[in-house]
Amino acid sequence: MIKTLTKHGNSLALVIEKPVLELLGADAETPFDITTDGQVLILSPIKDKGQSEAFSAALDKVNARYPKALKRLAE
């Protein structure tokens, strides 16, 4: 799907159609995490903040417990 940006005041907006929102399980109240690698824009719906925090805590625990193994895997 190719989209173009729409002028919205002094900003530009990206309109996301309802079928795409339904596929993501998102609506007008769903917050999105916006990230980029400098060339690609990534929009990810945030469904449950508690779940995100639990995942981050688990990730921190694994990183603290296995730093050498993870470093070797990254090489």
C-alpha positions in Angstrom: 0.0 0.0 0.0 1.4 3.4 -1.0 0.3 6.4 1.1 1.0 10.1 0.9 1.1 12.6 3.7 -1.8 15.0 4.2 -1.3 18.6 5.3 -2.7 19.1 8.9 -2.1 22.7 10.1 1.7 23.2 10.2 2.3 19.5 10.2 1.8 16.5 8.0 -0.4 13.5 8.9 -0.6 9.9 7.7 -4.2 8.6 7.5 -4.5 5.0 8.4 -7.6 3.3 7.0 -10.1 1.4 9.3 -9.3 -2.1 7.9 -5.6 -1.6 8.8 -6.5 -0.4 12.3 -8.8 -3.4 12.7 -6.0 -5.7 11.6 -3.7 -4.2 14.3 -6.4 -4.2 16.9 -6.1 -0.4 17.2 -8.5 2.5 17.3 -8.4 6.3 17.8 -7.5 5.8 21.5 -4.6 3.4 20.9 -1.2 4.9 21.6 1.6 4.2 19.0 5.3 3.8 19.5 7.1 5.6 16.7 10.7 4.6 15.9 13.0 5.0 13.0 16.4 3.8 11.8 16.9 7.0 9.8 15.3 5.6 6.6 12.3 3.6 7.8 9.4 4.8 10.0 8.0 2.1 12.3 4.6 2.5 14.0 3.8 0.0 16.7 0.5 0.0 18.6 1.0 -0.1 22.4 -1.8 -2.4 23.6 -0.9 -2.8 27.3 1.6 -0.7 29.1 1.9 -3.2 31.9 2.8 -5.9 29.4 5.5 -3.7 27.8 7.0 -2.9 31.3 7.0 -6.6 32.2 8.8 -7.4 28.9 11.4 -4.7 29.6 12.0 -5.9 33.1 12.4 -9.5 31.8 14.8 -8.3 29.1 16.9 -6.4 31.7 17.0 -9.5 33.8 18.3 -11.7 31.0 20.8 -9.1 29.9 22.2 -8.9 33.5 22.3 -12.7 33.9 23.9 -13.6 30.5 25.9 -10.7 29.3 28.9 -12.8 28.0 26.7 -15.3 26.1 24.6 -12.5 24.5 27.8 -10.7 23.5 29.1 -13.9 21.8 25.8 -14.4 20.0 25.9 -10.9 18.7 29.4 -11.4 17.2 
